[in-house]
Amino acid sequence: TWAVTTSAGIIVIDPIFDYSVEDEVVDGLIKLGLDPAAIRYVLVSHGHYDHAGGAKLLQERFGARVLLSAADWDLLDQQNPPWKPRRDIEVVDGQKLTLGDTTLELHLTPGHTNGTISTLIPVRDGGTHHVAALWGGTLFNFGPEPARFAAYAESSARFREIALQAGADIVLSNHTDYD
């Protein structure tokens, strides 16, 4: 999970599992001196349980808007898990999400799932500005499916170019074991 703090609230990216979102996200924000009631958006990089499971709690408790791609909203609808958030914002390729003084740039990068989203995030280290590129779908989670592998490879190459054009100097992953 990543928390992007802005002048108008917090954007949470990938709110992990439903059973751990309370301890790790809500209580984690409090430990960092942040107010979870300031969560305005929840961006889910892809519709797997370890990324989307906590979105419903944040949506219901704090009124956060939840963003997924149309393909991954459909994936959740097909599976219909008990932790599925209410369908909200559908992300399109190149969409910008602005909250206060911060704008994230969202790019569809299918492969890990058909609707994986990768994100460019402006960040600061003191007074120094950086751009972080968050790859939305680490790992080949599919068998010998040439089309999925090709989509993953094409998305990876495309997002690399997008990140280079944006001047990204930080690479983030949503599967930290593989950073």
Salt bridges, closest charged atoms under 4 A:
ASP14 OD2 - HIS51 ND1 2.97
GLU22 OE1 - ARG61 NH2 2.76
ASP50 OD2 - HIS51 NE2 3.24
ASP50 OD2 - HIS175 NE2 3.44
ASP74 OD1 - ARG87 NH2 2.96
ASP77 OD1 - LYS84 NZ 3.24
ASP77 OD2 - ARG87 NH1 2.45
ASP88 OD1 - ARG65 NH2 2.74
GLU90 OE2 - ARG87 NH2 2.98
ASP93 OD1 - HIS107 ND1 3.83
ASP93 OD2 - ARG158 NH2 2.44
GLU105 OE1 - LYS96 NZ 3.21
GLU105 OE2 - HIS107 NE2 2.69
GLU145 OE1 - ARG148 NH1 3.92
GLU161 OE2 - ARG160 NH1 3.16
ASP169 OD2 - HIS130 ND1 2.54
